[in-house]
Structure formats: structure tokens, C-alpha cells
Amino acid sequence: MPMIHVARHWIWCVASLFAAAGCCAAADLDAQREAFRAALAAATQPPTDASRRWAALLQHDHYPLYPYVELAALRGTLKSRTRAEIDAFLDRFPDTLPASDLRKVWLRELARRGDWKTFTALYVASSDADLQCDALRARIDAGSKLDYARDLERLWTSPRELPAACDAILIQAQAQGALDAPHIWQRLDAGAEAGNVAIVTGAAALLRGSARSEAERIASALRDPAAALAKAKSWADSPRTRDAVAWGLARYARSNSAAAETLWTDLQGRFKWDAPQRERILNALALYRATSYSPDALARLKALPDTAESDATREWHVRMALAAADLPETLAALERMSPQQQADARWRYLRARVLARLGRDAEARPILVEVAREANFHGFLAADWLDQPYSICADTLAIGRDDETRLAQQPDLARAFEFRALGMLREARREWSFAMGKFDDRERRLAADYAYRQGWYDRAVFAFSADPQTQRLYEQRFPLGMADTMHRAANAAGIDPSWAYGILRAESAWMSDARSSANAYGLMQLLPSVGKQVAKSLKLQLGSPSDLFDPVLNVKLGTHYLAQMADAFQGSPWLASAAYNAGQGAVMRWIAARGDLDPDFFIETIPYRETREYVARVMAFSVIYDWRINGNALTLSSRMPRIGQSYTLPTAATPRKAVACAKVEPAAPAQAAATPAAAAAGGADSREPTGDGHAG
């Protein structure tokens, strides 16, 4: 309805409100929603008769999102508002997200005004670092002295960059003796260890004299290691100078391990390294020589001192031996892993496979039997080797009519669902999270199941996949949403619908407005360039990138793009999944280097951790979706032909494997199969290269 018609409609309704009771007091929901949009848009502008009438009617009808109209009006003119006006809103809408939002923006306004007395009266504990620092400014203004343990420690040891609002507080804390040089170096060292240049730079700014120069050297070595380390020969030897070189070399090795190695050869005799510094450098050189598959990488990993090893280097020792087809060395590397790594299904499965390849079947079989009890990628592969049913233990969650009624009437959830109905998904998720913060475990599970029943699938997926007690709620965690669209699109593209579902679930977890850091959009996470290319081939119109948020269009384009990837690899779903994540060119390079490996071994040698985990996750999800659709499932091994072999698309007549519930299904591996850590790499170093989206 055009805006002018909306205005006329509501003006007429208000004018006749008392003359024709029921005309608009029971206005239909569509009209309320149009009025809300109009009132919200008008709230930031000077009020007009029409906007007042829209707002008045929404308030009269108790529309659940009405508080946001008032909130928008208050925020738009905050600098001219009084405490009485703010208090009136907080009193009318207590314990709501709009009230929480207003409290925060008003506190920031009070801090801007320097009205610390009013700030203190209104402040409640906050997770926002700027408000925490403003609260400390209020304490100082009242004459209090800061104490590190009470006032600063939690903020100071946070692994995040502190906002500008904290700068003055940190200087005051130094002046009062609450923040000393050891505290500053503690934060700086933690930031350097994490590779967080902003934290290191911020901490360095608080030091003075030679200490500040040394700290800034560390920051420069992290920010631009090549440029900083080129000057290292002229640096005087000191513990902090050695730290700068060690952290700089470790950072440089990520992007150019060969150049870092050359620098290390040149510098290692120049400084008197302590053991941790030397081990940091040796670890990084060995790790990043391995992640780039350098010819000397395996020898470096084998020569690495025990004290310089990490979970990441132990994993890459396994991968390099596997890539070299050195099975005895692969087994030896597996035995060097930490107990936590050895407990992971990935490494137990791989150990069994290596043992079997070495002719030690009697040792391999019991391991496979245990792994096959787990509903994840490696559990399904183990079941295939044993020719056993897949172990998927499904559970249900009972939700009664009274529960549904109560949930539907819960005000925060009502606002969440109403925002969702309006297509305002970000706002809907904020209200959802606010509501979840008030619920106990049972209420959160009931709410997530209610969301699933209402078609808000991503809330159920995230809630039940994160909860160790709900791993077996496969219906809710793997929704069969958009069934007609998914099957029609997959069939038109010539791919298996179960695989398409697996890709969608892994890509977006059913968030239709998902947008990644790589600028991929929608349910199947398409780059605008990819979407435009596929749309053109299908003679479809794709306007702006936001069109990719349309679920139906996104699925149609995504399934056809997936088919293009499959065509490039003889139809192979597992290789096409890798290409969908990392790009076709990357997969071609990996095949050229290691294409003679068995599929499961090849997946483990993929250089990008993101892609390794992605392929395992998609393949496991495909099994689960096939079971959900058909009651049983195609074997996972049938979806993983050897490189160079053609894949035959399954039909209704293709044999499928039975699914049964084994007596024991460990919760943690089942969780891994359904979360972003699916078939996780058991502590893989987060500094490994990651995929760059679907650029191809």
C-alpha cells in the first residue's frame, strides 16, 4: 500500500475510532504492520499529525513492537531529552530490549555531558567495554580510587581491543598506581601471542621511555614483519628485542615461510635466544613450511624438539607423512599426538585406516567399531568399512499446547516473531537472544522447538546444536524446509537434493539473510559475482546483491552453481563441495599434487582447515538429510569416488543403508557433526590458511 494511502487509512481510522468501535481497535495485523513501518520511519522526523495518529493507534491496539516507535523518536532527539522523559519510557517498558537499548544510549549521552551523578544512578552492570569505562570515570569523579583487581582486571585481561572511551581511565589508573608496567606488559604479551596488533599498539602507548620503544618495536614486527625484521640486525640485543624478532618471524612465516627461514638463518646467531623464543620460531617455521607443503616440511616436523611441538605441528606431521604415502611415519606421528587429540574421532579413524593398510586388521577393527557408533563424518566412514548400519540415535522433544500458548504470549518472543514476520531479521534475532537470557534450559529448548515449528529454523539449529543435551534432536537440527523448492531446484540442476540440503545447512544454518566476511549472501552463501554469472546462464534477472537474500532465488542459483562445480569433477560431490568452499582452482592444484590418495586421506591433507572441516561437515550432513528424506541413507563412501572416477547420480532405486541406534553414541562427536566444528581438526592451529569463499 503506498505511503499516502497508509496515512489516509489511519487518519480515517483514528477519526472514526469511537464512532465505529471495532473498525480499527481490532485492525487486522497486516494493517498494523504497515502502520508500524510508517510510524517507525516517521519517528526520527519532526512529528506530524499523521505520525502521531499512527503511533497512537499502535499503542491503543497494543501492537508488540510499539515501544520501538517511541524508542526511535527518543533516540533521534536524545541530546534535547530530560531524565524524566527517559525514566518515563523505562518505567512503561521495564525489562524489555527497547528499554535496555535506551538505557545504553542515554548512559552514553550522560557520559558525553559529564553528568556522572545521573550516570551512576542509572548504570547497571554491562558487557559493553565503553560503558564499563564510563562507570569507572563516574567512580573517579565521585572521588574513588581505582583498584586493579576490583575495577580493572576483568576489562584489562579481555582478549578484545578496548574502545577510545577507556583511554582516559587507563591513564588515570596509571596515575593512581592501579595499573603498573607489569600489568601493561602482561596485556601486551597476550596480544602479541594472539597476533592482535591493536592490543599491542594500545598497550605500548601506555608505556614510557625505552620500554615504550621496545613495545612499539613488537607492534611494528607484528604489523609489517618484513619491513621491521629487515632492520633487526641493527637492534641491540635485549629480551624484548628478541621477543619482537620471535613474534615477527612467527607472523612472517604465515605468509612467506621461505623468506622467514632466510631471515632466521641470518639472525639466529645475532641474538641470545631464550628457550621459549627459539621454540616459538622453530614451531612457526615448521608449521608454515608444512601448510604450504614445502619439500623440507616433513623433515622439519620430525626434527622439531618436543618442547617446540604443539597440537598444530603434531597434526601437520600426520598430514605430511600421509601426503608422502609414508604409512609407518603416519602411524608414528599419530602416536605422538596429545591424549586430547587421540580421543578425537578424526584421528582414531585415521589410525584404524593406517593400521588396516599396514595389514594390522586385528588392531584396526576394534577402533572402527568404536568410531562407527558416532554420528559424524568419520563415524559414517567407519560404518562403511565395517558394512554396518549408521548409528543415528534420534530423540524427540515433547511440547504441549499449554507450552506453545505460553511461549506465543511471552512478550520478548512475541516481539522477536513479529520482527521476523516483518522481514527485520537482525532485530528479530536480538529480541530472541534477549528472551533466551531470561529462560532456564528447559524453556530455551521449548522456545527453540517452537521456533522450529513456526519455520524459524536457524534458531532451532543454533540452539540445539550448541546444547550437548539436545544433539539427538535431528528433526530440529536438520530441518526439511522449503521442500518443494529444494527438490525442484536440485532436480533441475541434476544434483542430489540431500547434498543440496547438506550444503545449505553447512553454509548458512538456515539463516536466509546470512552474509559472510567474504561477502557471500543468503542460504547457500553466494558471492554476487557468482550469483550474477549463474543467473545469466539461467536467463534470470539479478539486480542488487541483496536479491540473493530471496530464499527461492538463492536456492535456485546455488544448486545450479553446485552442479557446475560437480561437472568440473566428474560429478563427485565431495570434490565439488571442496570447490564450492575454496574455489575450483585450489582443488585442481591439490589434485595435481596429491590426487593419487584415497578420498578420506586426501581430505585430511587439504591445506585449508576451513575446507577440510567443510567437506567433512557437508558429507555427514548429506547422509543425515538422506536419512531424513528416505528413512535410510546412501553410503557415504558412494558419495566419495576416487579422484578421476565418475560419480553416478542416485535414483529412488539406488540401494540405501539402514540406520540404527547403537547402544553408545558419545555426545561430543555427535555435536561436532552438526556444528561449525564438525569433524573438528582436534586442536588445529587457528593460524592455518583458510578458504576464500566461492570465487573459483
C-alpha positions in Angstrom: 0.0 0.0 0.0 1.5 3.4 -1.0 2.5 5.6 2.0 -0.1 8.2 1.2 -2.8 5.6 1.3 -1.4 4.2 4.6 -1.7 7.7 6.1 -5.2 8.3 4.8 -6.3 4.9 6.1 -5.0 5.5 9.6 -6.3 9.1 9.7 -9.7 7.8 8.8 -9.5 5.0 11.4 -8.5 7.3 14.2 -11.2 9.8 13.3 -13.9 7.2 13.4 -12.4 5.2 16.3 -15.2 5.9 18.8 -17.9 6.3 16.2 -17.4 2.8 14.9 -16.0 0.7 17.6 -14.1 -2.3 16.3 -13.2 -0.6 12.9 -9.6 -0.2 13.9 -9.4 -1.3 17.5 -9.3 -4.8 16.0 -7.3 -3.7 12.9 -6.0 -6.6 11.0 -2.4 -7.5 11.5 -1.3 -6.5 8.0 -2.6 -3.0 8.6 -0.9 -2.8 12.0 2.4 -3.8 10.3 2.0 -1.2 7.6 1.3 1.4 10.3 4.3 0.3 12.3 6.6 0.7 9.3 5.2 4.1 8.6 5.4 5.2 12.2 8.9 3.9 12.6 10.1 5.8 9.5 8.4 9.0 10.7 9.6 8.7 14.3 13.0 10.2 13.5 11.5 13.2 11.8 9.6 16.1 13.4 6.2 14.7 14.4 3.2 15.3 12.1 -0.5 14.7 12.7 -0.3 11.5 10.7 2.7 10.1 12.5 1.0 10.9 15.9 -2.1 9.1 14.8 -0.2 6.0 13.6 1.7 5.9 16.9 -1.5 6.4 19.0 -3.3 3.7 17.2 -0.5 1.2 17.5 -0.3 1.9 21.2 -4.1 1.6 21.6 -4.0 -1.8 19.8 -1.1 -3.0 22.0 1.0 -3.8 19.0 4.0 -5.7 20.3 6.6 -3.6 18.5 5.1 -0.3 19.6 7.9 0.5 22.1 10.3 0.8 19.2 8.4 3.7 17.7 8.8 5.7 20.9 12.4 4.5 21.2 13.2 5.8 17.7 11.7 9.1 18.5 13.7 9.4 21.7 16.9 8.4 20.1 16.5 10.8 17.3 16.4 13.8 19.7 18.4 12.4 22.6 20.5 15.5 23.1 17.5 17.5 24.0 15.8 14.9 26.2 15.5 15.1 30.0 15.9 12.4 32.6 12.2 12.5 33.3 11.4 11.6 29.7 13.9 8.7 29.8 12.7 7.4 33.1 9.1 7.5 31.9 10.0 5.2 29.0 12.0 2.8 31.2 9.1 2.7 33.7 6.5 1.9 31.0 8.5 -0.8 29.3 10.6 -2.4 32.1 12.8 -5.4 31.4 12.5 -5.1 27.7 15.1 -4.9 25.0 13.9 -1.4 23.9 14.4 -0.2 27.5 17.9 -1.8 27.6 18.8 -0.1 24.3 17.5 3.3 25.5 19.4 2.9 28.8 22.6 2.3 26.9 22.3 5.2 24.5 21.2 7.5 27.4 24.2 6.4 29.5 26.5 7.3 26.6 24.7 10.7 26.3 25.2 11.3 30.1 28.9 10.4 29.7 29.2 12.9 26.9 27.6 15.5 29.1 29.8 14.6 32.1 26.7 14.1 34.2 28.3 11.3 36.3 25.8 11.5 39.2 22.9 10.7 36.9 25.0 8.2 35.1 25.8 6.3 38.3 22.1 6.3 39.3 21.1 4.7 36.0 24.0 2.4 35.4 23.7 -1.4 35.7 26.4 -3.9 35.0 27.1 -4.0 31.3 29.2 -6.2 28.9 29.9 -3.1 26.8 33.5 -2.0 27.4 32.9 1.6 26.8 30.1 1.7 29.4 32.3 -0.1 31.9 35.0 2.5 31.4 32.4 5.3 31.7 31.3 3.8 35.0 34.9 3.9 36.2 35.1 7.6 35.2 32.0 8.1 37.3 33.7 6.5 40.3 36.8 8.7 39.8 34.6 11.8 39.6 33.0 10.8 42.9 36.4 10.7 44.5 37.0 6.9 44.5 40.4 5.4 43.9 40.7 2.6 41.4 41.7 -0.9 42.4 43.2 -3.2 39.8 41.6 -6.5 41.0 38.2 -4.9 41.6 37.9 -2.4 38.8 40.3 -3.2 36.0 41.4 -6.8 35.9 38.4 -8.2 34.0 38.4 -5.4 31.5 42.2 -5.3 31.1 42.6 -9.1 30.5 39.8 -9.2 27.9 41.1 -10.5 24.6 39.5 -7.6 22.7 40.6 -4.1 21.8 39.4 -1.5 24.3 37.4 1.4 22.9 38.5 5.0 23.0 36.2 5.7 26.0 38.7 3.7 28.1 41.8 5.8 27.2 41.4 8.4 29.9 40.6 5.7 32.5 43.8 3.8 31.8 45.8 7.0 32.1 44.1 7.7 35.4 44.6 4.2 36.6 48.3 4.5 35.9 48.4 7.8 37.8 46.7 6.2 40.8 49.1 3.2 40.7 46.3 0.8 39.9 47.8 -0.1 36.5 51.6 -0.7 36.5 54.2 -1.7 33.9 53.9 -5.5 34.7 50.2 -5.3 34.0 50.8 -3.5 30.8 53.4 -6.0 29.6 51.1 -8.8 30.6 48.4 -7.5 28.2 50.9 -6.7 25.5 52.4 -10.2 25.6 48.9 -11.8 25.5 48.0 -9.6 22.5 51.3 -10.5 20.7 50.7 -14.2 21.3 47.3 -13.8 19.7 48.7 -11.7 16.9 46.4 -8.8 17.8 48.3 -5.7 16.7 45.6 -3.3 18.0 46.0 -4.7 21.6 49.8 -4.5 21.4 49.7 -1.0 20.0 47.2 0.2 22.7 49.3 -1.3 25.5 52.5 0.2 24.1 51.0 3.7 24.1 50.8 3.5 27.9 54.5 2.8 28.4 57.2 5.4 28.7 60.8 5.8 27.6 62.8 2.8 26.4 60.0 0.4 27.4 57.7 2.2 25.0 60.2 2.0 22.2 60.6 -1.8 22.8 56.9 -2.3 22.9 56.4 -0.3 19.7 59.1 -2.5 18.1 57.0 -5.5 18.9 53.9 -3.8 17.4 55.8 -3.0 14.2 57.1 -6.5 13.9 53.6 -7.8 14.1 52.1 -5.2 11.8 54.7 -5.4 9.0 57.2 -8.2 9.8 59.1 -8.0 6.6 59.8 -4.3 7.0 60.6 -4.5 10.7 62.8 -7.5 10.5 64.9 -6.0 7.7 66.2 -3.6 10.4 66.7 -6.3 13.0 70.5 -6.7 12.5 70.9 -3.1 13.9 68.9 -3.8 17.0 70.6 -4.1 20.3 70.2 -7.5 22.0 67.7 -7.4 24.8 64.8 -9.8 26.0 62.2 -7.5 24.4 64.1 -7.1 21.2 64.3 -10.9 20.9 60.5 -11.0 21.6 60.0 -8.6 18.7 62.1 -10.8 16.3 60.5 -14.0 17.5 56.9 -12.8 17.1 57.8 -11.1 13.9 59.3 -14.2 12.4 56.3 -16.3 13.5 54.0 -13.8 11.9 56.0 -13.6 8.7 56.2 -17.4 8.4 52.4 -17.4 7.9 52.6 -15.5 4.6 56.1 -16.3 3.4 57.8 -19.2 5.2 60.8 -19.3 2.8 61.6 -15.7 3.4 61.1 -16.1 7.2 63.5 -19.1 7.0 66.1 -17.0 5.3 65.8 -14.3 7.9 66.1 -16.8 10.7 69.3 -18.2 9.2 70.7 -14.7 9.2 69.5 -13.7 12.6 69.7 -16.8 14.8 73.4 -16.2 15.7 72.8 -12.4 16.3 70.8 -12.7 19.5 71.0 -14.8 22.7 67.6 -16.5 22.5 65.9 -18.0 25.5 64.1 -21.3 25.1 60.5 -20.0 24.6 61.7 -17.5 21.9 63.6 -20.1 20.0 60.8 -22.7 20.2 58.2 -20.1 19.0 60.3 -19.5 15.9 61.0 -23.2 15.2 57.4 -24.1 15.7 56.2 -21.4 13.3 58.7 -22.3 10.6 57.9 -26.0 10.8 54.2 -25.4 10.8 54.0 -23.0 7.9 56.5 -24.9 5.8 54.1 -27.7 6.3 50.9 -25.8 5.5 52.5 -24.7 2.2 53.6 -28.3 1.5 57.3 -27.3 1.2 59.6 -30.3 0.3 61.5 -29.9 3.6 58.4 -29.7 5.8 58.3 -33.4 7.0 62.0 -33.4 7.9 61.5 -30.1 9.8 58.5 -31.5 11.7 60.4 -34.7 12.6 63.3 -32.7 13.8 61.2 -30.3 15.9 62.2 -30.6 19.6 59.5 -32.0 21.9 59.3 -28.7 23.7 58.6 -26.8 20.5 55.8 -29.0 19.4 52.1 -28.0 19.5 48.8 -29.7 18.6 49.0 -27.9 15.2 52.5 -29.2 14.4 51.6 -32.7 15.5 48.5 -32.7 13.2 50.6 -31.4 10.3 53.2 -34.1 11.0 50.4 -36.6 10.3 49.3 -34.8 7.2 52.8 -34.5 5.7 53.5 -38.2 6.3 50.1 -39.1 4.8 50.8 -36.9 1.8 54.1 -38.6 1.3 52.4 -42.0 1.5 54.7 -42.9 4.4 52.2 -45.0 6.4 54.7 -46.1 9.1 55.6 -42.4 9.7 51.9 -41.5 9.7 51.3 -44.0 12.4 54.3 -42.8 14.4 53.0 -39.2 14.1 49.5 -40.3 15.3 51.1 -41.9 18.3 52.9 -38.6 19.2 49.6 -36.7 19.4 48.3 -35.5 22.7 45.7 -37.6 24.6 43.0 -35.0 23.7 43.9 -35.3 20.0 44.0 -39.1 20.1 40.5 -39.1 21.6 39.0 -37.3 18.6 37.1 -39.4 16.0 39.2 -38.0 13.2 42.5 -39.3 14.5 41.0 -42.6 15.8 39.5 -43.3 12.4 42.7 -42.4 10.6 44.7 -44.6 12.9 42.5 -47.5 12.2 42.7 -46.9 8.4 46.5 -46.7 8.6 46.7 -49.9 10.7 44.5 -51.7 8.1 46.6 -50.5 5.2 49.7 -51.9 7.1 47.9 -55.3 7.4 47.1 -54.9 11.1 43.4 -55.6 10.7 43.0 -57.1 14.2 44.1 -53.8 15.7 42.1 -51.6 13.3 38.7 -53.3 13.6 38.0 -52.5 17.3 38.9 -48.9 16.7 36.5 -48.7 13.7 33.7 -50.4 15.8 34.0 -47.6 18.4 34.2 -44.8 15.9 31.2 -46.3 14.0 29.0 -45.6 17.0 29.3 -41.9 16.4 27.0 -39.9 14.1 29.7 -37.9 12.2 31.8 -38.0 9.1 34.3 -40.4 10.5 31.7 -42.5 12.2 29.8 -42.9 9.0 33.0 -43.9 7.1 33.9 -46.4 9.8 30.5 -48.0 9.5 31.0 -48.3 5.7 34.3 -50.1 6.2 32.6 -52.5 8.6 29.5 -52.8 6.4 27.3 -51.8 9.4 24.2 -49.6 9.7 24.8 -46.0 10.5 24.4 -45.1 14.2 21.9 -42.2 14.4 20.0 -42.1 17.6 17.1 -39.7 17.1 15.3 -38.2 20.0 12.1 -36.1 20.4 11.1 -33.1 22.5 7.6 -33.0 23.9 5.9 -29.6 23.7 2.3 -29.3 24.8 -0.4 -26.9 23.8 0.0 -25.0 27.1 3.7 -24.6 26.4 3.0 -23.3 22.9 0.4 -20.8 24.3 2.8 -19.6 27.0 5.6 -19.2 24.5 3.5 -17.3 22.0 2.4 -14.9 24.7 5.9 -14.2 26.1 6.4 -10.5 25.3 10.1 -10.8 24.2 9.4 -13.8 21.9 6.3 -12.1 20.6 8.4 -9.1 19.5 11.0 -11.5 18.0 8.4 -13.3 15.9 6.8 -10.1 14.9 10.1 -8.7 13.7 10.6 -11.9 11.8 7.2 -11.6 10.1 8.2 -8.1 9.0 11.4 -9.4 7.5 13.5 -7.5 10.0 15.6 -10.5 10.9 18.5 -8.8 12.6 16.1 -7.2 15.0 14.2 -10.5 15.4 17.4 -12.3 16.5 18.2 -9.5 19.0 14.8 -9.9 20.7 15.2 -13.7 20.5 18.6 -13.6 22.3 17.2 -11.2 24.9 14.4 -13.6 25.6 16.7 -16.6 25.8 18.7 -14.8 28.5 15.7 -14.9 30.8 14.9 -18.6 30.3 16.1 -21.7 32.0 17.4 -24.7 30.0 14.0 -26.3 29.6 12.4 -23.1 28.5 15.2 -22.4 26.0 14.6 -25.8 24.4 10.9 -25.4 24.3 11.4 -22.0 22.7 13.8 -23.4 20.1 11.4 -26.2 19.2 8.5 -23.7 19.0 10.7 -21.6 16.6 11.3 -24.7 14.5 7.5 -25.4 14.4 7.0 -21.9 13.2 9.6 -22.3 10.4 12.3 -20.2 12.1 14.8 -22.9 11.5 18.1 -21.2 12.2 17.0 -20.5 15.9 16.5 -24.2 16.4 19.6 -25.2 14.6 21.8 -22.9 16.7 20.1 -23.7 20.0 20.1 -27.5 19.7 23.5 -27.8 18.1 25.1 -25.8 20.9 23.4 -27.8 23.7 25.1 -31.1 24.5 21.8 -32.5 25.8 20.0 -32.0 22.5 22.4 -33.4 20.0 19.9 -36.1 19.0 17.1 -33.8 18.0 17.8 -34.4 14.3 14.4 -33.2 13.1 15.0 -29.7 14.5 18.8 -29.6 13.8 18.3 -30.7 10.2 15.1 -29.1 9.0 13.5 -30.2 5.7 12.4 -26.7 5.0 11.4 -25.4 1.6 11.0 -29.0 0.5 9.2 -28.3 -2.8 11.7 -25.6 -3.7 14.8 -27.6 -2.7 13.7 -30.8 -4.6 12.6 -28.8 -7.7 15.8 -26.8 -7.8 18.1 -29.8 -7.2 16.4 -32.0 -9.7 16.5 -29.1 -12.3 20.2 -28.8 -11.7 20.8 -32.5 -11.8 22.1 -33.0 -8.3 21.0 -35.0 -5.2 18.6 -33.0 -3.0 20.2 -34.4 0.1 23.6 -33.0 -0.9 22.0 -29.6 -1.7 20.4 -29.6 1.8 23.8 -30.5 3.3 25.5 -27.6 1.5 22.7 -25.2 2.6 22.9 -26.4 6.2 26.7 -26.1 6.3 26.7 -22.7 4.6 24.1 -20.7 6.5 22.4 -23.0 9.1 19.1 -21.7 7.5 19.8 -18.0 8.1 18.3 -16.5 4.9 20.0 -13.2 5.5 23.4 -14.6 6.3 26.3 -12.5 4.9 29.8 -13.6 5.3 33.0 -11.7 5.8 33.8 -12.8 2.2 30.6 -11.0 1.1 28.7 -14.2 0.3 24.9 -13.9 0.6 21.9 -15.9 1.7 21.1 -19.5 2.3 23.7 -21.0 0.0 26.2 -18.2 0.6 26.7 -17.0 -3.0 29.1 -14.2 -4.0 27.3 -11.5 -6.0 29.7 -12.3 -9.0 28.8 -16.0 -8.9 25.1 -15.2 -8.5 25.2 -12.9 -11.5 27.1 -15.4 -13.6 24.6 -18.3 -12.8 21.6 -16.0 -13.2 22.8 -15.0 -16.6 23.2 -18.7 -17.6 19.6 -19.4 -16.5 18.3 -16.2 -18.1 17.2 -14.9 -14.7 17.3 -11.3 -13.5 19.6 -10.5 -10.6 19.5 -6.8 -9.6 21.4 -5.8 -6.5 23.3 -8.3 -4.3 20.5 -8.1 -1.7 18.4 -10.0 -4.2 20.4 -13.1 -3.1 18.6 -12.9 0.3 15.5 -14.2 -1.5 15.5 -17.8 -0.4 13.9 -19.2 -3.5 16.2 -17.4 -5.9 19.2 -18.2 -3.7 18.5 -21.9 -3.7 17.8 -21.9 -7.5 21.2 -20.2 -8.2 23.0 -22.1 -5.5 22.0 -25.6 -6.7 23.0 -24.7 -10.3 26.3 -23.4 -9.2 26.9 -26.5 -7.2 26.1 -28.5 -10.3 28.7 -26.5 -12.2 31.3 -27.5 -9.6 30.2 -31.1 -9.8 30.6 -31.1 -13.6 34.2 -29.9 -13.2 35.0 -33.0 -11.1 33.2 -35.8 -12.9 30.1 -35.3 -10.7 32.0 -36.0 -7.5 30.1 -34.5 -4.6 33.0 -34.4 -2.1 35.3 -32.6 -4.6 32.6 -30.3 -5.7 31.9 -29.4 -2.0 35.6 -28.6 -1.6 35.5 -26.4 -4.7 32.3 -24.7 -3.5 34.2 -23.6 -0.4 37.7 -23.0 -1.6 37.4 -22.4 -5.3 37.8 -24.7 -8.3 41.4 -23.6 -8.9 42.5 -24.5 -5.4 41.1 -28.0 -5.7 42.7 -28.5 -9.1 46.1 -27.6 -7.5 45.6 -30.1 -4.6 44.6 -32.8 -7.1 47.7 -32.2 -9.2 49.9 -32.6 -6.0 48.1 -35.4 -4.2 45.4 -36.8 -6.5 46.5 -40.4 -6.1 45.5 -40.5 -2.4 42.3 -42.2 -1.2 39.4 -39.7 -0.8 39.5 -39.8 3.0 43.3 -39.4 3.1 43.1 -36.6 0.5 40.5 -34.7 2.6 42.8 -34.8 5.6 45.7 -33.3 3.5 43.6 -30.3 2.3 45.8 -27.3 3.3 42.8 -25.1 4.4 41.4 -26.1 7.8 38.1 -24.4 6.9 37.8 -26.6 3.7 38.8 -29.8 5.5 36.1 -29.3 8.0 33.6 -28.1 5.5 33.9 -31.1 3.3 33.5 -33.5 6.2 30.6 -31.5 7.5 28.7 -31.4 4.2 29.3 -35.1 3.5 28.0 -36.0 7.0 25.0 -33.7 6.7 24.2 -35.3 3.3 23.9 -38.6 5.0 21.6 -37.2 7.7 19.4 -35.4 5.2 19.2 -38.5 3.0 18.0 -40.5 6.1 15.6 -37.7 7.0 14.1 -37.8 3.5 14.1 -41.5 2.8 14.3 -43.3 6.1 17.7 -44.7 5.3 20.8 -43.3 3.6 23.1 -43.7 0.6 26.5 -44.9 1.8 28.9 -42.1 2.5 31.6 -43.9 0.6 29.4 -44.0 -2.5 29.4 -40.2 -2.5 33.2 -40.2 -2.4 34.6 -41.8 -5.6 38.3 -41.8 -6.1 39.7 -38.8 -7.9 39.2 -39.3 -11.6 36.3 -41.7 -11.3 32.9 -40.6 -12.4 30.0 -40.3 -9.9 26.6 -41.6 -10.8 23.6 -39.6 -9.5 21.5 -41.8 -7.2 17.9 -42.6 -8.0 15.0 -43.9 -6.0 16.1 -47.4 -6.9 19.7 -46.9 -5.6 20.3 -49.1 -2.6 20.5 -47.3 0.7 22.0 -48.3 4.1 19.9 -48.9 7.2 20.1 -46.6 10.2 20.1 -48.0 13.7 20.8 -46.6 17.1 24.0 -48.1 18.6 24.0 -48.6 22.4 26.5 -45.9 22.9 26.8 -42.6 20.9 29.2 -40.2 22.6 27.6 -36.7 22.8 30.7 -34.7 21.9 31.4 -36.3 18.5 27.7 -36.1 17.6 27.9 -32.4 18.4 30.9 -32.0 16.2 29.0 -33.5 13.3 26.4 -30.7 13.5 28.2 -27.6 14.4 30.9 -25.4 12.7 33.5 -27.7 14.4 32.1 -30.7 12.6 34.7 -33.5 12.4 36.9 -30.9 14.0 40.6 -31.0 13.5 41.3 -31.7 17.1 43.1 -28.5 18.1 44.3 -27.4 14.7 46.2 -24.2 14.8 43.8 -21.2 14.1 46.6 -19.6 12.1 46.3 -22.0 9.3 45.3 -20.7 5.9 41.5 -20.6 5.3 39.4 -20.7 2.2 38.4 -17.5 0.4 34.8 -18.2 -0.4 33.4 -19.4 -3.7 35.4 -17.2 -6.1 36.5 -20.2 -8.1 
